[in-house]
Amino acid sequence: MAKTSVDVTAVVLTVLCLCYLANADGQKIGKFFIEGKVYCDPCRVQFQTRISEPIDGATVELACKSRINSTVFNTIQAKTNKDGLYTLLVDEDYADEICEVKTVSSPRADCNEHFDDFEKARVLITYNNGVASNVRYANPLGFMKKEAVPECEQVLKELFPEEQTDEQ
């Protein structure tokens, strides 16, 4: 009886090893979904606040480039929905490349200024990072209004109360 148990275990381990080796040569394992959000920064602080608004129809682009010579291997664009959310479908593993999502354009004339240095969100697109899911989340990206709205003063006081001066 013990010999049968050992035989079954050996067969299972052999099959698992063969499955692993079949994918070890770089074949596609599956698809990745890169998800993120684009927002309007009404305070021009280049981070989200409680009065930031999602941007519907903003365009983002994922670019994956070589770590060695910066050759771009792949670019994919997507548009945001009414909640400012986007999903990019990637069907390759980019373990050896640098992949970043950046904002391309905003449909809002009142909120279409890029952040300094065209803010980017780096995303690791590989199965070799210990993450079991095929969904990768990018940091939020935004556009700024041309001028800060009046509510920003109160919002920033709430965020940074220690920087207020005593005027009494």
JOQUIPE-V184727 format. One record per residue. N is the residue number from 1. RES is the residue in one letter. D_FIRST is the distance of its C-alpha to the first C-alpha in whole Angstrom. Layout:
n=(N N)
res=(RES RES)
d_first=(D_FIRST D_FIRST)
This chain:
n=(1 2 3 4 5 6 7 8 9 10 11 12 13 14 15 16 17 18 19 20 21 22 23 24 25 26 27 28 29 30 31 32 33 34 35 36 37 38 39 40 41 42 43 44 45 46 47 48 49 50 51 52 53 54 55 56 57 58 59 60 61 62 63 64 65 66 67 68 69 70 71 72 73 74 75 76 77 78 79 80 81 82 83 84 85 86 87 88 89 90 91 92 93 94 95 96 97 98 99 100 101 102 103 104 105 106 107 108 109 110 111 112 113 114 115 116 117 118 119 120 121 122 123 124 125 126 127 128 129 130 131 132 133 134 135 136 137 138 139 140 141 142 143 144 145 146 147 148 149 150 151 152 153 154 155 156 157 158 159 160 161 162 163 164 165 166 167 168)
res=(M A K T S V D V T A V V L T V L C L C Y L A N A D G Q K I G K F F I E G K V Y C D P C R V Q F Q T R I S E P I D G A T V E L A C K S R I N S T V F N T I Q A K T N K D G L Y T L L V D E D Y A D E I C E V K T V S S P R A D C N E H F D D F E K A R V L I T Y N N G V A S N V R Y A N P L G F M K K E A V P E C E Q V L K E L F P E E Q T D E Q)
d_first=(0 4 5 5 7 9 10 11 13 15 16 17 19 20 22 23 25 26 28 29 31 32 34 35 38 40 39 40 37 40 43 44 47 49 51 54 58 61 64 68 69 72 73 73 70 67 65 64 66 66 69 67 66 64 65 65 65 65 63 61 59 56 57 54 56 55 54 56 59 59 59 58 55 55 57 56 59 58 61 60 60 62 60 61 57 56 53 52 49 48 46 45 44 47 45 48 51 53 53 56 57 61 63 65 68 69 70 72 76 76 73 72 73 70 69 70 68 66 64 60 57 54 51 47 46 42 39 39 40 37 39 36 39 41 44 46 49 53 55 58 61 65 68 71 74 78 79 77 78 79 76 75 77 75 72 72 74 71 68 70 72 73 75 78 81 83 86 87)
